[in-house]
Each structure stands twice: as C-alpha cells, then as structure tokens.
Amino acid sequence: MDIISSPKNEKIKELVKLQNAKGRKKAGMYLLEGEHLVEEAIKEKAPIELIVVSSNRLEDYQLLLSRTNAQLLVVSQEVFQKLSMTETTQGILAVVEIVKQEALPQNGRMIVLDAVQDPGNLGTIVRTADAAGFDAVILGTGTVDLYNDKVLRSMQGSHFHIPVFQADLQEYLPFLKSKGVQVAVTALHSDSKDYTILQGATDVAIVVGNEGQGVSDDVIDLADVVIIIPMFGKAESLNVAIASALLMYKTKETKE
C-alpha cells in the first residue's frame, strides 16, 4: 500500500487549501475530521470524495472503512498533522462535496441568523435546530462559514439531518411574509413582546443576530413581531445560541 509521506505532495497541497473558506468555495468541498463525524457522514450517505487516514491508525478504522466505497488515501503521521485542524487528532478525515443549495423553504419553522460570527454559536444553533425538529436553518449575509472546522465540530453532524441555506434576508424575509410565515425578530424594542408569544407557532422564522450588535435595523424593520426573553438577573443579554434554543423549543410547546 502506498503511503504519502511528503507534505509537498500535490494532492496534499490541494487538500490543505480546504482549510480556508476561499479554498472550500473554489473546490466545492470541505474537510470533516474525526471518527464520529466521518462515521456520521457515511451513515447519512453524504457525498464523500475521499477518506484520509493516518498510517498509524489504519488498522483501527478497518470496520468503518468497510462501510463506504469512498477512495482511501493513507498518509504519514506528519502529513496528517498538516491536514488536521485539531490539537489532538484521531487520524481520520473525509473530504466531502458541498451539496448545491436547493430552493429556499416557503414555510415551516426556521431559525434565521443575521451575521452570527462565532463558529461555536453557529454550530450549536444548527445542532439545537436539529434536536428541536425545526425545518431549516437560514444563514444571512455576514454569518460565519458553515464549513469552518469549528462549526463542523460544534454541529456534530447535524447539518446532515436539517437543511441549511444561505439567503439575502432583505429579499427572503419579505418573501416568507408573502407566504404567510410570521417573521419574529429578537431585539430590545419599545413594543417588544415576551417570547412566550411563540408558543405553538408552526409557520415562523425566528431571527437572531450578531453577538455584539444584535439584529440589524434593516432586518428589524421587516419583522411581524419583535420579541424578547426576559432577564431576571443582572445579565444584559443571553448568548445567542442559548437564546435560540429557548426560542425554538418555545414553538414546540402546545397552547393550553
């Protein structure tokens, strides 16, 4: 079996480019690292182009590799370290095709992100939307790249279970409103309603905003209702991922 041992190998150079958003966009592929995430990709029949395994871990992954027909690339520990984006590697990663976006959803429960920039927050929101049984996650302009390695680790494979879309909120939110979807924006506003108003909502787009600036004024202007989560202590605000979880699960409660 051939083992690639040089970091200067042309194939390795191409894979390294997938560590940044520009390279991912150009290639139409991303890196998914770690046993659990690769296993999830295989289970969900994701479009895996290639699986890369460190030579010292090849025997450990024989059973997992038997579950896929994806091409296998075995590399030295040194080369794998160059491809890895974690401090402690598990010695396996997949190169996965970025699936082309389908038509944006016209109804259902959606969580909409207006320039959320922290990778951990985005990943947690997608994972929570998956757990809450939401229909879609919508990423507005300025939101961190979905295929950022920290986002992927935080999502834990949930992007295989729930559709995630990119959209221009200035165009998409008015479209949703025309389809009868309620646009509920989180903001501290003179006429903000308590978040319990979301209880039992079925066709709703909940908009959360940037960690520092919140939802932009232009997006607030498109809201059907502005909502807040009450603060009972001295904190000024909640983390956006925590707030999103409370809001999403509130829609799943049935009205008495």
Residue frames as qw, qx, qy, qz and C-alpha x, y, z in Angstrom:
[[0.000, 0.888, 0.460, 0.000, 0.00, 0.00, 0.00],
 [0.395, 0.460, -0.022, 0.795, 1.32, 3.44, -0.98],
 [0.378, -0.757, -0.390, 0.363, 1.66, 5.93, 1.87],
 [0.288, 0.807, 0.034, 0.514, 2.09, 9.63, 1.14],
 [0.687, -0.464, -0.262, 0.493, 4.88, 10.87, 3.38],
 [0.364, 0.046, 0.073, 0.927, 5.69, 14.27, 1.89],
 [0.083, 0.695, 0.451, -0.555, 3.71, 17.41, 2.85],
 [0.074, 0.523, -0.344, -0.776, 4.80, 18.80, -0.53],
 [0.267, 0.239, 0.892, 0.275, 2.80, 16.19, -2.41],
 [0.138, -0.139, -0.345, -0.918, 0.44, 17.95, -4.87],
 [0.464, -0.479, -0.688, -0.286, -2.63, 16.11, -3.57],
 [0.469, -0.488, -0.513, 0.528, -1.81, 17.19, -0.03],
 [0.145, -0.106, 0.031, 0.983, -1.32, 20.78, -1.15],
 [0.304, -0.323, -0.523, -0.728, -4.81, 20.73, -2.68],
 [0.540, -0.525, -0.658, 0.016, -6.34, 19.31, 0.50],
 [0.385, -0.298, -0.349, 0.801, -4.63, 21.93, 2.67],
 [0.054, -0.168, -0.241, -0.954, -6.43, 24.63, 0.66],
 [0.457, -0.502, -0.630, -0.377, -9.73, 23.27, 2.02],
 [0.445, -0.366, -0.565, 0.591, -8.78, 24.57, 5.45],
 [0.000, 0.326, 0.141, -0.935, -9.97, 28.06, 4.47],
 [0.476, 0.579, 0.484, -0.452, -13.27, 29.36, 3.11],
 [0.351, 0.686, -0.353, -0.530, -11.79, 30.56, -0.21],
 [0.045, 0.321, -0.920, -0.219, -10.32, 27.14, -0.95],
 [0.335, 0.263, 0.867, -0.258, -13.54, 25.36, 0.01],
 [0.469, 0.657, 0.220, -0.548, -15.62, 27.61, -2.22],
 [0.292, 0.614, -0.571, -0.460, -13.31, 27.13, -5.20],
 [0.059, 0.200, -0.973, -0.100, -13.12, 23.34, -4.84],
 [0.692, -0.193, -0.267, -0.643, -16.73, 22.83, -3.76],
 [0.794, -0.149, -0.578, 0.117, -15.53, 20.53, -0.98],
 [0.323, -0.761, 0.330, -0.456, -14.76, 20.65, 2.74],
 [0.399, 0.247, -0.832, 0.297, -12.83, 18.66, 5.34],
 [0.743, -0.487, -0.063, -0.455, -14.69, 16.71, 8.01],
 [0.339, 0.454, -0.750, 0.342, -12.35, 15.50, 10.74],
 [0.368, -0.285, 0.684, -0.562, -12.75, 12.89, 13.45],
 [0.009, 0.055, 0.995, 0.079, -14.16, 9.38, 13.78],
 [0.253, 0.498, 0.692, -0.457, -17.67, 10.39, 14.85],
 [0.345, 0.649, -0.033, -0.678, -18.14, 12.94, 12.06],
 [0.210, 0.347, -0.789, -0.463, -16.77, 10.64, 9.37],
 [0.084, 0.182, 0.974, -0.104, -18.98, 7.83, 10.66],
 [0.309, 0.586, 0.467, -0.586, -22.00, 10.15, 10.58],
 [0.308, 0.564, -0.381, -0.665, -21.19, 11.19, 7.00],
 [0.116, 0.136, -0.946, -0.269, -21.01, 7.55, 5.94],
 [0.155, 0.351, 0.864, -0.327, -24.25, 6.69, 7.75],
 [0.321, 0.680, 0.299, -0.587, -26.10, 9.63, 6.15],
 [0.679, 0.395, 0.498, 0.368, -24.70, 8.77, 2.70],
 [0.007, 0.895, -0.085, -0.439, -23.03, 12.15, 2.33],
 [0.757, 0.642, -0.065, 0.099, -21.13, 12.72, -0.96],
 [0.588, -0.665, 0.369, 0.276, -17.68, 11.70, 0.32],
 [0.586, 0.744, -0.310, -0.084, -14.95, 12.22, -2.27],
 [0.588, 0.409, -0.604, 0.350, -12.06, 10.84, -0.25],
 [0.732, -0.677, -0.022, -0.067, -11.18, 9.50, 3.18],
 [0.388, 0.652, -0.523, 0.388, -7.71, 10.26, 4.54],
 [0.858, -0.505, -0.083, -0.031, -6.27, 8.08, 7.29],
 [0.106, -0.796, 0.587, -0.099, -3.02, 8.37, 9.21],
 [0.644, 0.296, -0.704, -0.054, -0.90, 5.24, 8.64],
 [0.101, 0.195, -0.828, 0.515, -0.62, 4.55, 12.38],
 [0.471, 0.117, 0.514, -0.708, -4.45, 4.42, 12.73],
 [0.479, 0.198, -0.602, -0.607, -5.33, 2.46, 9.60],
 [0.302, -0.080, -0.948, 0.057, -5.96, -0.80, 11.44],
 [0.101, 0.258, 0.628, -0.727, -8.28, 0.94, 13.93],
 [0.434, 0.413, 0.071, -0.797, -10.61, 2.10, 11.15],
 [0.007, 0.086, -0.906, -0.415, -10.90, -1.03, 9.03],
 [0.125, 0.483, 0.853, -0.151, -14.50, -1.71, 10.08],
 [0.171, 0.732, 0.218, -0.623, -15.54, 1.90, 9.47],
 [0.100, 0.503, -0.544, -0.664, -13.84, 1.98, 6.08],
 [0.135, 0.107, 0.958, 0.228, -15.61, -1.22, 5.06],
 [0.226, 0.632, 0.654, -0.349, -18.91, 0.69, 5.17],
 [0.284, 0.836, -0.008, -0.470, -18.02, 3.04, 2.32],
 [0.809, 0.365, 0.304, 0.347, -16.80, 2.84, -1.26],
 [0.072, 0.989, -0.113, -0.064, -15.06, 6.22, -1.00],
 [0.690, 0.520, -0.347, 0.363, -11.49, 6.42, -2.21],
 [0.730, -0.651, -0.041, 0.206, -8.90, 5.92, 0.55],
 [0.428, 0.738, -0.321, 0.412, -5.71, 7.92, 0.96],
 [0.811, -0.493, -0.164, 0.268, -3.17, 6.77, 3.55],
 [0.262, 0.828, -0.235, 0.436, -0.66, 9.34, 4.75],
 [0.549, 0.065, -0.586, 0.592, 2.13, 9.51, 7.31],
 [0.366, -0.691, -0.504, 0.366, 1.51, 10.96, 10.77],
 [0.280, -0.344, 0.068, 0.894, 3.46, 14.07, 9.77],
 [0.052, -0.190, -0.554, -0.809, 1.32, 14.65, 6.70],
 [0.308, -0.622, -0.705, -0.145, -1.92, 14.01, 8.57],
 [0.355, -0.577, -0.345, 0.649, -0.87, 16.57, 11.17],
 [0.118, -0.122, 0.278, 0.945, -0.54, 19.12, 8.37],
 [0.249, -0.356, -0.654, -0.619, -4.12, 18.39, 7.26],
 [0.388, -0.536, -0.717, 0.220, -5.55, 18.24, 10.76],
 [0.064, -0.629, -0.031, -0.774, -7.23, 21.26, 12.34],
 [0.726, -0.644, -0.119, -0.210, -7.34, 19.86, 15.89],
 [0.166, -0.759, 0.594, -0.207, -4.68, 19.73, 18.60],
 [0.438, -0.220, 0.866, -0.094, -5.21, 16.03, 19.24],
 [0.538, 0.273, -0.490, -0.629, -6.02, 14.22, 16.01],
 [0.809, -0.033, 0.506, -0.298, -7.94, 10.97, 15.65],
 [0.307, -0.320, 0.784, 0.434, -6.13, 10.18, 12.44],
 [0.292, 0.399, 0.813, 0.307, -9.11, 10.20, 10.09],
 [0.215, 0.511, 0.115, -0.824, -10.89, 12.81, 7.97],
 [0.511, 0.484, 0.685, 0.188, -13.22, 12.89, 5.00],
 [0.012, -0.204, 0.291, 0.935, -13.28, 15.19, 2.00],
 [0.281, 0.535, 0.774, -0.187, -16.96, 15.89, 1.38],
 [0.161, 0.371, 0.482, 0.777, -18.65, 17.60, -1.54],
 [0.156, 0.279, 0.342, -0.884, -20.59, 20.78, -0.74],
 [0.252, 0.492, 0.821, 0.140, -24.12, 19.99, -1.89],
 [0.027, 0.252, 0.285, 0.924, -25.64, 22.68, -4.10],
 [0.215, 0.199, 0.519, -0.803, -28.36, 24.67, -2.40],
 [0.086, 0.477, 0.840, 0.246, -31.94, 23.72, -3.21],
 [0.138, -0.630, -0.302, -0.702, -34.86, 26.15, -3.42],
 [0.029, -0.205, 0.551, -0.809, -35.31, 28.09, -0.19],
 [0.082, -0.404, -0.896, 0.164, -38.16, 26.84, 2.03],
 [0.165, -0.434, -0.322, -0.825, -41.51, 28.63, 1.82],
 [0.639, -0.568, -0.066, -0.515, -42.98, 27.61, 5.16],
 [0.832, -0.159, -0.476, 0.235, -42.35, 25.74, 8.40],
 [0.532, -0.833, 0.026, 0.151, -40.28, 26.52, 11.47],
 [0.692, 0.499, -0.129, 0.505, -36.99, 28.26, 10.68],
 [0.495, -0.740, -0.022, 0.455, -34.19, 29.80, 12.70],
 [0.525, 0.766, 0.083, 0.360, -32.61, 32.70, 10.81],
 [0.652, -0.471, -0.037, 0.593, -29.13, 34.04, 11.59],
 [0.280, 0.940, 0.055, 0.186, -28.27, 37.67, 10.88],
 [0.347, 0.739, -0.431, 0.384, -24.45, 37.88, 10.86],
 [0.817, -0.543, 0.190, -0.047, -23.74, 35.41, 13.67],
 [0.419, 0.770, -0.476, 0.071, -19.96, 35.23, 13.60],
 [0.359, -0.526, 0.743, -0.206, -18.82, 32.82, 16.32],
 [0.470, 0.200, -0.807, -0.295, -18.29, 29.29, 14.93],
 [0.076, -0.078, -0.920, 0.376, -19.32, 27.63, 18.18],
 [0.384, 0.315, 0.380, -0.780, -22.55, 29.59, 18.26],
 [0.577, 0.324, -0.409, -0.628, -23.47, 28.69, 14.68],
 [0.381, 0.135, -0.913, -0.059, -22.69, 25.02, 15.21],
 [0.064, 0.160, 0.813, -0.556, -24.69, 24.90, 18.44],
 [0.480, 0.326, 0.136, -0.803, -27.68, 26.62, 16.83],
 [0.573, 0.259, -0.620, -0.470, -27.73, 24.14, 13.93],
 [0.273, 0.035, -0.942, 0.191, -27.43, 21.20, 16.33],
 [0.206, 0.233, 0.630, -0.712, -30.23, 22.59, 18.51],
 [0.549, 0.306, -0.161, -0.761, -32.46, 23.22, 15.50],
 [0.487, 0.153, -0.833, -0.213, -31.93, 19.59, 14.57],
 [0.132, -0.102, -0.884, 0.436, -32.81, 18.45, 18.09],
 [0.290, 0.308, 0.405, -0.811, -35.87, 20.72, 18.23],
 [0.447, 0.418, 0.782, 0.118, -37.24, 19.31, 15.00],
 [0.197, 0.717, -0.020, -0.668, -37.01, 22.58, 13.07],
 [0.784, 0.536, 0.313, -0.008, -37.41, 22.55, 9.31],
 [0.654, 0.562, 0.009, 0.506, -34.45, 24.69, 8.27],
 [0.451, -0.650, -0.030, 0.611, -31.63, 26.99, 9.30],
 [0.464, 0.814, 0.197, 0.289, -31.13, 30.16, 7.25],
 [0.598, -0.372, 0.012, 0.710, -27.75, 31.92, 7.20],
 [0.234, 0.955, 0.172, -0.054, -27.89, 35.61, 6.38],
 [0.545, 0.679, -0.196, 0.450, -25.05, 37.70, 4.98],
 [0.064, -0.732, 0.458, -0.501, -22.11, 38.05, 7.36],
 [0.876, -0.367, 0.221, -0.221, -22.68, 34.72, 9.11],
 [0.291, -0.576, 0.748, 0.154, -19.61, 32.53, 9.61],
 [0.498, 0.321, -0.701, -0.398, -18.92, 29.83, 7.00],
 [0.899, -0.188, 0.053, -0.392, -20.93, 26.68, 7.67],
 [0.952, 0.167, -0.213, 0.145, -17.93, 24.51, 6.76],
 [0.012, -0.748, 0.519, -0.414, -15.49, 26.15, 9.14],
 [0.546, 0.084, -0.817, 0.167, -13.86, 23.30, 11.10],
 [0.036, -0.009, 0.661, -0.749, -15.01, 24.68, 14.47],
 [0.613, 0.070, -0.005, -0.787, -18.58, 24.96, 13.17],
 [0.719, 0.126, -0.629, -0.269, -18.46, 21.37, 11.93],
 [0.344, 0.055, -0.833, 0.429, -17.21, 20.06, 15.27],
 [0.246, 0.045, 0.469, -0.847, -19.90, 22.01, 17.10],
 [0.671, 0.103, -0.229, -0.697, -22.68, 20.76, 14.80],
 [0.429, -0.217, 0.860, -0.168, -21.65, 17.13, 15.39],
 [0.127, 0.095, 0.906, 0.391, -23.13, 16.07, 12.05],
 [0.284, 0.566, 0.600, -0.489, -26.49, 17.86, 12.41],
 [0.271, 0.550, -0.281, -0.738, -26.01, 19.53, 9.01],
 [0.109, 0.057, -0.924, -0.363, -26.70, 16.08, 7.55],
 [0.002, 0.417, 0.883, -0.213, -30.10, 16.00, 9.28],
 [0.125, 0.820, 0.407, -0.382, -31.50, 19.52, 8.77],
 [0.551, 0.586, 0.270, 0.529, -31.22, 21.68, 5.63],
 [0.330, -0.669, -0.057, 0.664, -29.08, 24.80, 5.98],
 [0.482, 0.703, 0.377, 0.361, -29.45, 27.60, 3.44],
 [0.316, -0.225, 0.014, 0.922, -27.74, 30.86, 2.55],
 [0.148, 0.758, 0.590, 0.237, -30.04, 33.81, 1.86],
 [0.115, 0.259, -0.035, 0.959, -30.22, 37.58, 1.47],
 [0.065, -0.447, -0.768, 0.454, -32.56, 38.42, 4.34],
 [0.179, 0.393, 0.033, -0.901, -33.70, 41.66, 2.72],
 [0.459, 0.142, -0.585, -0.653, -35.19, 39.58, -0.08],
 [0.366, -0.081, -0.927, -0.024, -36.03, 36.34, 1.69],
 [0.009, 0.268, 0.710, -0.651, -37.92, 37.61, 4.74],
 [0.430, 0.295, 0.010, -0.853, -40.46, 39.62, 2.67],
 [0.493, 0.123, -0.748, -0.426, -40.93, 36.50, 0.53],
 [0.225, -0.152, -0.918, 0.290, -41.69, 34.42, 3.64],
 [0.203, 0.296, 0.438, -0.824, -44.17, 37.04, 4.84],
 [0.491, 0.238, -0.345, -0.763, -45.95, 36.84, 1.49],
 [0.520, 0.007, -0.836, -0.178, -46.34, 33.10, 2.09],
 [0.674, -0.573, -0.224, -0.409, -47.93, 33.63, 5.48],
 [0.750, -0.108, -0.452, 0.470, -44.84, 32.89, 7.58],
 [0.342, -0.935, -0.087, -0.037, -44.54, 35.05, 10.70],
 [0.581, 0.450, -0.326, 0.594, -41.20, 36.83, 10.98],
 [0.604, -0.785, -0.137, -0.002, -40.25, 37.12, 14.66],
 [0.507, 0.580, -0.322, 0.550, -37.13, 39.17, 15.33],
 [0.666, -0.536, -0.354, 0.379, -35.28, 39.26, 18.64],
 [0.312, 0.438, -0.080, 0.840, -34.49, 42.81, 19.77],
 [0.209, -0.497, -0.528, 0.656, -34.88, 45.20, 22.68],
 [0.018, 0.353, 0.453, 0.819, -37.58, 47.43, 21.28],
 [0.269, -0.104, 0.290, -0.913, -40.27, 49.75, 22.61],
 [0.777, 0.012, 0.014, -0.629, -43.02, 47.35, 21.57],
 [0.295, 0.291, -0.910, -0.008, -41.17, 44.04, 22.11],
 [0.832, -0.265, -0.126, -0.471, -43.38, 41.09, 23.11],
 [0.560, -0.465, 0.669, -0.150, -42.47, 38.35, 25.57],
 [0.182, 0.358, -0.847, -0.348, -41.04, 35.31, 23.80],
 [0.363, 0.164, 0.871, -0.287, -43.91, 33.17, 25.06],
 [0.553, 0.532, 0.031, -0.640, -45.86, 34.58, 22.12],
 [0.332, 0.443, -0.755, -0.352, -44.04, 31.94, 20.05],
 [0.431, -0.073, 0.849, -0.296, -45.72, 29.09, 21.88],
 [0.626, 0.371, 0.672, -0.139, -47.17, 26.64, 19.39],
 [0.351, 0.732, -0.233, -0.535, -46.07, 28.61, 16.30],
 [0.838, 0.139, 0.509, 0.138, -45.82, 26.41, 13.22],
 [0.591, 0.598, 0.218, 0.496, -45.01, 28.75, 10.32],
 [0.288, -0.951, 0.031, 0.110, -42.43, 31.08, 11.82],
 [0.684, 0.447, -0.209, 0.538, -39.00, 32.49, 11.03],
 [0.553, -0.804, -0.078, 0.204, -37.17, 33.37, 14.24],
 [0.536, 0.695, -0.165, 0.450, -34.38, 35.85, 13.58],
 [0.661, -0.674, -0.012, 0.329, -31.38, 36.12, 15.92],
 [0.365, 0.915, -0.111, 0.130, -28.46, 38.47, 15.45],
 [0.555, 0.529, -0.437, 0.470, -24.79, 39.22, 15.73],
 [0.667, -0.334, -0.524, 0.410, -23.13, 38.57, 19.09],
 [0.331, -0.203, -0.223, 0.894, -22.17, 42.21, 19.59],
 [0.134, 0.031, -0.175, -0.975, -24.67, 44.22, 17.56],
 [0.477, 0.331, 0.665, -0.470, -27.77, 42.06, 17.59],
 [0.492, 0.537, 0.642, 0.241, -30.16, 42.02, 14.64],
 [0.243, 0.021, 0.225, 0.943, -29.58, 44.86, 12.18],
 [0.272, 0.404, 0.303, -0.819, -32.11, 47.69, 12.00],
 [0.403, 0.258, -0.528, -0.702, -32.90, 46.85, 8.37],
 [0.347, -0.096, -0.927, -0.104, -33.94, 43.34, 9.39],
 [0.021, 0.322, 0.693, -0.645, -35.88, 44.55, 12.44],
 [0.336, 0.306, -0.063, -0.888, -37.91, 46.74, 10.09],
 [0.466, 0.085, -0.724, -0.501, -39.10, 43.58, 8.31],
 [0.034, -0.042, -0.928, 0.369, -40.46, 41.95, 11.46],
 [0.439, -0.506, -0.576, -0.469, -44.08, 40.99, 12.04],
 [0.651, -0.740, -0.117, -0.119, -43.31, 40.89, 15.75],
 [0.293, 0.608, -0.570, 0.468, -40.30, 41.86, 17.86],
 [0.846, -0.437, -0.289, -0.097, -39.66, 39.54, 20.80],
 [0.044, 0.670, -0.602, 0.433, -37.51, 39.50, 23.92],
 [0.735, -0.225, -0.619, 0.160, -36.53, 36.93, 26.52],
 [0.380, -0.874, 0.018, -0.301, -36.93, 38.48, 29.98],
 [0.491, 0.348, -0.592, 0.537, -33.87, 38.87, 32.21],
 [0.653, -0.680, -0.298, -0.153, -34.48, 38.11, 35.88],
 [0.724, -0.417, -0.068, 0.545, -30.90, 38.68, 37.00],
 [0.124, -0.838, 0.108, 0.520, -28.33, 41.35, 36.21],
 [0.493, -0.023, 0.635, 0.594, -27.09, 39.98, 32.87],
 [0.254, 0.481, -0.113, -0.831, -27.80, 42.31, 29.98],
 [0.710, 0.368, -0.332, -0.501, -28.34, 39.55, 27.45],
 [0.887, -0.121, 0.444, -0.036, -28.13, 35.84, 26.71],
 [0.262, -0.331, 0.751, 0.508, -25.63, 34.08, 24.47],
 [0.517, 0.307, -0.307, -0.738, -27.19, 33.87, 21.00],
 [0.413, 0.076, -0.889, -0.181, -27.08, 30.07, 20.91],
 [0.028, -0.227, -0.829, 0.511, -28.79, 29.79, 24.32],
 [0.362, 0.357, 0.177, -0.843, -31.42, 32.34, 23.30],
 [0.482, 0.229, -0.610, -0.586, -32.03, 30.44, 20.05],
 [0.249, -0.064, -0.962, 0.093, -32.59, 27.21, 21.98],
 [0.144, 0.331, 0.635, -0.683, -35.18, 28.82, 24.26],
 [0.420, 0.389, -0.100, -0.814, -36.99, 30.37, 21.31],
 [0.428, 0.179, -0.778, -0.425, -37.05, 27.23, 19.19],
 [0.191, -0.157, -0.945, 0.213, -38.26, 24.98, 21.96],
 [0.261, 0.295, 0.414, -0.820, -40.97, 27.50, 22.88],
 [0.513, 0.237, -0.384, -0.730, -42.57, 26.91, 19.47],
 [0.423, 0.032, -0.897, -0.125, -42.81, 23.19, 20.26],
 [0.098, 0.161, 0.753, -0.631, -44.94, 23.79, 23.35],
 [0.112, -0.494, -0.747, -0.431, -48.65, 23.28, 22.86],
 [0.216, -0.327, 0.124, -0.912, -51.02, 26.00, 23.94],
 [0.031, 0.202, 0.887, -0.413, -53.24, 25.10, 26.86]]
